[in-house]
Amino acid sequence: MKSNIIIIKSTFFLILITFSFLSFSQNNDKLIFGANRTELFLDEIKGLNIAIVANLTSTINSSNSSIHLIDSLLKLNIKIKKVFSPEHGFRGIADAGEKVEDGIDIKTGLPIISLHGINKKPTKEQMKDVDVFIFDIQDVGARFYTYISTLHYVMEAVAENNKKLIILDRPNPNGHYIDGPVLENKFKSFVGMHPVPIVHGMTIGEFGIMINNESWLKNKIKCNLKVVPIKNYNRNIIYELPIKPSPNLPNKKSINLYPSLCLFEQTTISIGRGTNKQFQIIGNPNWDKTNFKFIPKSMSGAKYPKYLNEVCNGIDLRKNSLLNEINLDWLINAYNKSKNKSVFFKSGFNKLAGNEKLQQQIIDGLDQNEIKQSWKNGIEQFKTIRSKYLLYN
């Protein structure tokens, strides 16, 4: 009798998993990205000179095939003059923050101009032979993920030079929540250019509309902007990306943990760069011994990781449940167990946090709930602004 109950429970559990998987797959099958909806923008670019702002995520996907946006448009006889690439480069293999050089795309022969090298904004000279820019890059919905900073500078250059920009929208895998302190202007940098929380809950298309209409571009200029929306998108769907958006975000778990763990980048704690568990583990060689350990190694996307070749005592977060908010407990606990608290925070921490309060709140011993209470008014004000620019439920 007992074994029959176990079998029934196991069968029910398998059915439940199968149903959930099928439901998730069906929801994903309904999604049609902006890049796939060429009928909505093709007539506007025929016969014109086009520049593409893209990386390895800029693909057109179907159930059994994938083609890069650039290859697809070239097949349609669209005149692409050049490609602009963001942080990590066109092929997405450069380290975080690494200078990316200009080059030539081996497959198409198109010139590639880096927006993470000498300049982060297209120059007038680089734009003179271009009529329309197309921006198609997968974002992950965090303020310090620099693709929205690249978008800002592209919009600014387009506006200053009387060009047009088309954003091909993509889902936000962290679009199901909003959390974090709103960035204060004093701490504006390339890892945070806008007065938004760490997690903003918008697609990159929605964010572009907000940049434009909130007059965040230099001198409050306006960009001639069109967003090609995603069909059938609901931000509450936890979308799993078909291609990793950058070298150290290899899977859905790392992307979900990223807004919480990126704050560790400007501390003495490793978040697993130099392993195959990036943004899924945390640790430090000086922590007291733990059951879980890891050793960062030099690898593609992390040539010089923190604590290279050192044994780190750590915590494995891969089995952590899906986050619907930023987890500050890991950061607070890491600070409290640090043996040299005076050097725990590095100079760039306040830029990631968007203020100087968070660091001081942790030093002063505030708990997660007390800190988050200080974010509440800023988040509510942001939600009011954000609501004007949402394209999806």
GIRAFEN-V7073 format. One record per residue. N is the residue number from 0. PSI is psi as a letter, one per 40 degrees, with the letter a starting at -180 (* if undefined). BURIAL is # if it has 16 or more other ideal C-beta (glycine too) atoms within 10 Angstrom, else .. Layout:
BEGIN
n=N psi=PSI burial=BURIAL
n=N psi=PSI burial=BURIAL
END
This chain:
BEGIN
n=0 psi=d burial=.
n=1 psi=d burial=.
n=2 psi=d burial=.
n=3 psi=d burial=.
n=4 psi=d burial=.
n=5 psi=d burial=.
n=6 psi=d burial=.
n=7 psi=d burial=.
n=8 psi=d burial=.
n=9 psi=d burial=.
n=10 psi=d burial=.
n=11 psi=d burial=.
n=12 psi=d burial=.
n=13 psi=d burial=.
n=14 psi=d burial=.
n=15 psi=d burial=.
n=16 psi=d burial=.
n=17 psi=d burial=.
n=18 psi=d burial=.
n=19 psi=d burial=.
n=20 psi=d burial=.
n=21 psi=d burial=.
n=22 psi=d burial=.
n=23 psi=d burial=.
n=24 psi=d burial=.
n=25 psi=d burial=.
n=26 psi=d burial=#
n=27 psi=d burial=.
n=28 psi=d burial=.
n=29 psi=d burial=.
n=30 psi=h burial=#
n=31 psi=h burial=.
n=32 psi=i burial=#
n=33 psi=d burial=#
n=34 psi=d burial=#
n=35 psi=e burial=#
n=36 psi=f burial=#
n=37 psi=d burial=#
n=38 psi=e burial=.
n=39 psi=e burial=#
n=40 psi=e burial=#
n=41 psi=d burial=.
n=42 psi=d burial=.
n=43 psi=e burial=.
n=44 psi=e burial=#
n=45 psi=h burial=.
n=46 psi=e burial=.
n=47 psi=i burial=.
n=48 psi=h burial=#
n=49 psi=h burial=#
n=50 psi=h burial=#
n=51 psi=h burial=#
n=52 psi=h burial=#
n=53 psi=i burial=#
n=54 psi=a burial=#
n=55 psi=e burial=#
n=56 psi=e burial=#
n=57 psi=g burial=#
n=58 psi=i burial=#
n=59 psi=h burial=#
n=60 psi=i burial=.
n=61 psi=a burial=.
n=62 psi=d burial=.
n=63 psi=e burial=.
n=64 psi=i burial=.
n=65 psi=h burial=.
n=66 psi=i burial=.
n=67 psi=i burial=#
n=68 psi=d burial=#
n=69 psi=d burial=#
n=70 psi=d burial=.
n=71 psi=d burial=#
n=72 psi=d burial=#
n=73 psi=d burial=.
n=74 psi=d burial=.
n=75 psi=e burial=.
n=76 psi=f burial=.
n=77 psi=h burial=#
n=78 psi=g burial=.
n=79 psi=h burial=#
n=80 psi=d burial=#
n=81 psi=i burial=#
n=82 psi=h burial=#
n=83 psi=h burial=#
n=84 psi=i burial=#
n=85 psi=a burial=#
n=86 psi=i burial=#
n=87 psi=e burial=#
n=88 psi=i burial=#
n=89 psi=d burial=#
n=90 psi=e burial=.
n=91 psi=f burial=#
n=92 psi=e burial=.
n=93 psi=i burial=#
n=94 psi=i burial=#
n=95 psi=h burial=#
n=96 psi=e burial=.
n=97 psi=h burial=#
n=98 psi=h burial=.
n=99 psi=h burial=#
n=100 psi=i burial=.
n=101 psi=i burial=.
n=102 psi=a burial=#
n=103 psi=h burial=.
n=104 psi=h burial=#
n=105 psi=d burial=.
n=106 psi=d burial=.
n=107 psi=e burial=.
n=108 psi=e burial=.
n=109 psi=i burial=#
n=110 psi=h burial=.
n=111 psi=h burial=#
n=112 psi=h burial=#
n=113 psi=h burial=#
n=114 psi=f burial=#
n=115 psi=f burial=#
n=116 psi=b burial=#
n=117 psi=d burial=.
n=118 psi=i burial=.
n=119 psi=e burial=#
n=120 psi=h burial=#
n=121 psi=h burial=#
n=122 psi=i burial=.
n=123 psi=d burial=.
n=124 psi=d burial=.
n=125 psi=d burial=#
n=126 psi=e burial=#
n=127 psi=d burial=.
n=128 psi=f burial=.
n=129 psi=h burial=#
n=130 psi=d burial=#
n=131 psi=h burial=#
n=132 psi=h burial=#
n=133 psi=h burial=#
n=134 psi=h burial=#
n=135 psi=g burial=#
n=136 psi=h burial=#
n=137 psi=h burial=#
n=138 psi=i burial=#
n=139 psi=e burial=#
n=140 psi=f burial=#
n=141 psi=h burial=#
n=142 psi=d burial=#
n=143 psi=e burial=#
n=144 psi=h burial=#
n=145 psi=e burial=#
n=146 psi=d burial=#
n=147 psi=d burial=#
n=148 psi=d burial=#
n=149 psi=d burial=#
n=150 psi=d burial=#
n=151 psi=d burial=#
n=152 psi=d burial=#
n=153 psi=d burial=#
n=154 psi=d burial=#
n=155 psi=d burial=#
n=156 psi=d burial=#
n=157 psi=d burial=#
n=158 psi=d burial=#
n=159 psi=d burial=#
n=160 psi=e burial=.
n=161 psi=f burial=.
n=162 psi=a burial=#
n=163 psi=i burial=#
n=164 psi=h burial=#
n=165 psi=h burial=#
n=166 psi=h burial=#
n=167 psi=h burial=#
n=168 psi=i burial=#
n=169 psi=i burial=#
n=170 psi=i burial=#
n=171 psi=h burial=#
n=172 psi=e burial=#
n=173 psi=f burial=#
n=174 psi=e burial=#
n=175 psi=e burial=#
n=176 psi=i burial=#
n=177 psi=h burial=#
n=178 psi=i burial=#
n=179 psi=i burial=#
n=180 psi=i burial=#
n=181 psi=h burial=#
n=182 psi=h burial=#
n=183 psi=i burial=#
n=184 psi=d burial=.
n=185 psi=d burial=.
n=186 psi=f burial=#
n=187 psi=h burial=.
n=188 psi=a burial=.
n=189 psi=d burial=#
n=190 psi=e burial=#
n=191 psi=g burial=#
n=192 psi=e burial=#
n=193 psi=i burial=#
n=194 psi=g burial=#
n=195 psi=i burial=#
n=196 psi=i burial=#
n=197 psi=d burial=#
n=198 psi=h burial=#
n=199 psi=e burial=#
n=200 psi=f burial=#
n=201 psi=i burial=#
n=202 psi=i burial=#
n=203 psi=d burial=#
n=204 psi=d burial=#
n=205 psi=d burial=#
n=206 psi=d burial=#
n=207 psi=d burial=#
n=208 psi=d burial=#
n=209 psi=d burial=#
n=210 psi=d burial=#
n=211 psi=d burial=#
n=212 psi=e burial=.
n=213 psi=e burial=#
n=214 psi=f burial=.
n=215 psi=e burial=#
n=216 psi=i burial=#
n=217 psi=h burial=.
n=218 psi=e burial=.
n=219 psi=f burial=.
n=220 psi=i burial=.
n=221 psi=h burial=.
n=222 psi=h burial=#
n=223 psi=g burial=.
n=224 psi=h burial=#
n=225 psi=h burial=#
n=226 psi=h burial=#
n=227 psi=h burial=#
n=228 psi=i burial=#
n=229 psi=h burial=#
n=230 psi=h burial=.
n=231 psi=f burial=.
n=232 psi=h burial=#
n=233 psi=h burial=.
n=234 psi=e burial=#
n=235 psi=e burial=.
n=236 psi=h burial=#
n=237 psi=g burial=#
n=238 psi=h burial=#
n=239 psi=h burial=.
n=240 psi=h burial=#
n=241 psi=d burial=.
n=242 psi=h burial=.
n=243 psi=h burial=#
n=244 psi=d burial=#
n=245 psi=i burial=#
n=246 psi=d burial=#
n=247 psi=e burial=#
n=248 psi=g burial=#
n=249 psi=e burial=#
n=250 psi=i burial=#
n=251 psi=d burial=.
n=252 psi=d burial=#
n=253 psi=d burial=#
n=254 psi=d burial=#
n=255 psi=d burial=#
n=256 psi=e burial=#
n=257 psi=d burial=#
n=258 psi=d burial=#
n=259 psi=d burial=#
n=260 psi=e burial=#
n=261 psi=d burial=#
n=262 psi=d burial=#
n=263 psi=e burial=#
n=264 psi=d burial=#
n=265 psi=f burial=#
n=266 psi=a burial=#
n=267 psi=e burial=#
n=268 psi=h burial=#
n=269 psi=i burial=#
n=270 psi=f burial=#
n=271 psi=e burial=#
n=272 psi=h burial=#
n=273 psi=e burial=#
n=274 psi=a burial=#
n=275 psi=e burial=.
n=276 psi=f burial=#
n=277 psi=h burial=#
n=278 psi=f burial=#
n=279 psi=e burial=#
n=280 psi=i burial=#
n=281 psi=i burial=#
n=282 psi=i burial=#
n=283 psi=i burial=#
n=284 psi=d burial=#
n=285 psi=e burial=.
n=286 psi=i burial=#
n=287 psi=i burial=.
n=288 psi=h burial=.
n=289 psi=i burial=.
n=290 psi=d burial=.
n=291 psi=h burial=.
n=292 psi=i burial=.
n=293 psi=i burial=#
n=294 psi=h burial=.
n=295 psi=h burial=#
n=296 psi=i burial=.
n=297 psi=h burial=.
n=298 psi=i burial=#
n=299 psi=h burial=.
n=300 psi=e burial=#
n=301 psi=g burial=#
n=302 psi=d burial=.
n=303 psi=g burial=.
n=304 psi=i burial=#
n=305 psi=h burial=#
n=306 psi=f burial=#
n=307 psi=h burial=.
n=308 psi=e burial=.
n=309 psi=i burial=.
n=310 psi=h burial=.
n=311 psi=h burial=#
n=312 psi=h burial=#
n=313 psi=a burial=#
n=314 psi=h burial=#
n=315 psi=h burial=#
n=316 psi=e burial=#
n=317 psi=d burial=.
n=318 psi=e burial=.
n=319 psi=i burial=.
n=320 psi=i burial=.
n=321 psi=h burial=.
n=322 psi=h burial=#
n=323 psi=e burial=.
n=324 psi=i burial=.
n=325 psi=h burial=#
n=326 psi=h burial=#
n=327 psi=e burial=#
n=328 psi=d burial=.
n=329 psi=d burial=#
n=330 psi=d burial=#
n=331 psi=d burial=#
n=332 psi=d burial=.
n=333 psi=d burial=#
n=334 psi=d burial=#
n=335 psi=d burial=.
n=336 psi=e burial=.
n=337 psi=h burial=#
n=338 psi=e burial=.
n=339 psi=g burial=.
n=340 psi=d burial=.
n=341 psi=d burial=.
n=342 psi=e burial=.
n=343 psi=d burial=#
n=344 psi=h burial=#
n=345 psi=i burial=.
n=346 psi=d burial=.
n=347 psi=e burial=.
n=348 psi=d burial=#
n=349 psi=d burial=#
n=350 psi=d burial=#
n=351 psi=d burial=#
n=352 psi=d burial=#
n=353 psi=e burial=#
n=354 psi=i burial=#
n=355 psi=e burial=.
n=356 psi=d burial=#
n=357 psi=d burial=#
n=358 psi=d burial=#
n=359 psi=d burial=.
n=360 psi=d burial=#
n=361 psi=d burial=#
n=362 psi=d burial=.
n=363 psi=e burial=.
n=364 psi=e burial=.
n=365 psi=i burial=#
n=366 psi=i burial=.
n=367 psi=d burial=#
n=368 psi=d burial=.
n=369 psi=d burial=.
n=370 psi=d burial=#
n=371 psi=d burial=#
n=372 psi=d burial=.
n=373 psi=e burial=.
n=374 psi=e burial=#
n=375 psi=d burial=.
n=376 psi=d burial=.
n=377 psi=d burial=#
n=378 psi=d burial=#
n=379 psi=d burial=.
n=380 psi=d burial=.
n=381 psi=d burial=#
n=382 psi=d burial=.
n=383 psi=d burial=.
n=384 psi=d burial=.
n=385 psi=d burial=#
n=386 psi=d burial=.
n=387 psi=e burial=.
n=388 psi=e burial=#
n=389 psi=h burial=.
n=390 psi=e burial=.
n=391 psi=i burial=#
n=392 psi=* burial=.
END
